[in-house]
Amino acid sequence: MRGMGNMQGMMKQMQKMQKQMAEAQEELGQKHLEGTAGGGMVKVVMTGHKEVVEVVIDPSVVDPEDVEMLQDLVVIATNDALKQVDEITNSTMGQFTKGLNLPGMF
């Protein structure tokens, strides 16, 4: 009989943790992270859910003779933004997985 109380307590803890995780995920979606390339000539802004919301390109890097350089800068800025999203996701969501060995959670 005593084990049932512990089980209920554990379930309550899990539900509380799930609610906190959902709130943290929601907050991540509201955050905007900025990736840059070419000393800020190209800027990519994305949410914590990896949704690109803005791409800003300084007109001075738009060279019809060298479109490849511009494409590279966009890729670099996008990857920079993604890296920042991953870092903030790991630090935000990591608090929930500390001490838990749950492969494939995120």
C-alpha positions in Angstrom: 0.0 0.0 0.0 2.9 2.3 0.9 4.3 2.0 -2.7 1.1 3.5 -4.2 1.6 6.8 -2.4 5.1 7.0 -3.7 3.9 6.2 -7.2 1.3 9.0 -7.0 3.9 11.4 -5.8 6.2 10.5 -8.6 3.4 11.0 -11.1 2.6 14.4 -9.7 6.3 15.3 -10.0 6.4 14.1 -13.6 3.3 16.1 -14.5 4.8 19.2 -12.9 8.0 18.7 -14.8 6.1 18.2 -18.1 4.3 21.4 -17.5 7.5 23.3 -16.8 9.1 21.7 -19.9 6.1 22.9 -22.0 6.4 26.4 -20.6 10.2 26.4 -21.3 9.6 25.2 -24.9 7.0 28.0 -25.3 9.5 30.6 -24.1 12.1 29.3 -26.5 9.7 29.9 -29.4 9.3 33.5 -28.3 13.1 34.1 -28.2 14.8 35.7 -31.3 18.4 34.8 -31.9 20.6 36.5 -34.5 23.3 34.9 -36.6 25.6 37.1 -38.5 28.3 36.8 -41.2 30.7 39.1 -43.0 31.0 41.4 -39.9 27.3 41.9 -39.7 26.7 42.4 -43.4 24.3 39.5 -43.5 22.0 38.8 -40.5 19.6 35.9 -40.0 17.1 36.1 -37.1 15.3 32.9 -36.0 13.1 31.9 -33.1 14.1 29.3 -30.5 12.0 26.9 -32.6 14.4 27.3 -35.5 12.0 29.3 -37.6 13.7 32.0 -39.7 11.8 35.3 -39.1 14.1 37.8 -40.8 17.0 37.9 -43.2 18.9 41.3 -43.5 21.5 41.8 -46.3 23.6 44.9 -46.4 23.3 46.3 -50.0 27.1 46.6 -50.2 27.5 42.8 -50.3 25.1 42.4 -53.2 27.5 41.9 -56.1 25.9 40.5 -59.3 29.3 39.3 -60.3 29.8 37.3 -57.1 26.5 35.8 -56.1 28.3 32.8 -54.5 29.9 35.0 -51.8 26.5 36.3 -50.8 25.0 32.8 -50.7 28.0 31.7 -48.5 27.3 34.6 -46.1 23.6 33.7 -45.9 24.6 30.0 -45.1 27.1 31.1 -42.5 24.7 33.5 -40.8 22.0 30.8 -40.8 24.3 28.3 -39.2 25.4 30.9 -36.7 21.8 31.5 -35.7 21.1 27.7 -35.5 24.2 27.2 -33.3 22.8 29.9 -30.9 19.4 28.3 -30.9 21.0 24.9 -30.0 23.0 26.5 -27.2 20.0 28.2 -25.6 17.9 25.1 -26.1 20.5 23.0 -24.4 20.9 25.4 -21.5 17.1 25.9 -21.1 16.0 22.3 -21.6 19.1 20.7 -20.0 17.8 21.6 -16.6 15.0 19.0 -17.1 17.3 16.2 -18.2 20.1 16.7 -15.7 20.5 13.4 -13.9 18.1 11.6 -16.2 19.5 9.3 -18.8 16.8 9.5 -21.4 18.1 8.9 -24.9 16.2 10.5 -27.7 14.4 13.1 -25.5 15.5 16.1 -27.6 
